Amino acid sequence: VAKDLALDLTAIREDRGVRPVCEGRTEYLAFNGKTGHLVTTERIDREQLCRLAEKCVLRCEVIVEGEM
């Protein structure tokens, strides 16, 4: 994420917050401030998330606080 958005990791740690927000209440993803990667916070269970749907999509947005 940091590379795709051309974010400086030191600036993120000092004056910005970066957080992924997904549909629903469960937070499946987190931002690793040391590497700039998105990481899973828990196991994502397709059967629980999508039930009988043929396509399973987890929609998320990444919020970057502060100026870009």
NUGU-341117 format. One record per residue (C-alpha): z, x, y. Coordinates in steps of 0.25 Angstrom, whole numbers, padded with zeros to 4 digits, always signed. Layout:
BEGIN
ZXY;...
This chain:
BEGIN
+0000+0000+0000;+0004+0011+0010;-0009+0018+0007;-0018+0005+0008;-0011+0002+0021;-0011+0016+0027;+0004+0015+0029;+0012+0028+0031;+0024+0027+0021;+0034+0034+0030;+0031+0023+0041;+0033+0012+0031;+0046+0018+0027;+0051+0020+0042;+0046+0007+0049;+0039-0002+0040;+0042-0011+0029;+0031-0014+0018;+0033-0025+0008;+0024-0032-0001;+0026-0048-0001;+0021-0056-0013;+0020-0070-0016;+0032-0077-0021;+0047-0072-0021;+0046-0060-0030;+0043-0046-0024;+0034-0040-0034;+0030-0028-0025;+0037-0018-0016;+0032-0007-0007;+0036+0008-0011;+0038+0015+0002;+0037+0029-0004;+0024+0027-0010;+0018+0015-0003;+0015+0008-0016;+0017-0007-0020;+0026-0007-0032;+0031-0019-0041;+0045-0023-0039;+0046-0030-0052;+0037-0034-0064;+0026-0044-0060;+0025-0055-0071;+0011-0061-0071;+0015-0073-0080;+0027-0076-0070;+0019-0074-0058;+0006-0081-0061;+0009-0090-0073;-0004-0095-0078;-0013-0090-0067;-0025-0082-0072;-0025-0073-0060;-0011-0067-0056;-0011-0062-0042;+0002-0057-0034;-0001-0058-0020;+0007-0049-0010;+0006-0044+0004;+0011-0031+0009;+0019-0032+0022;+0020-0020+0031;+0030-0021+0042;+0028-0014+0056;+0015-0010+0062;+0003-0005+0054;
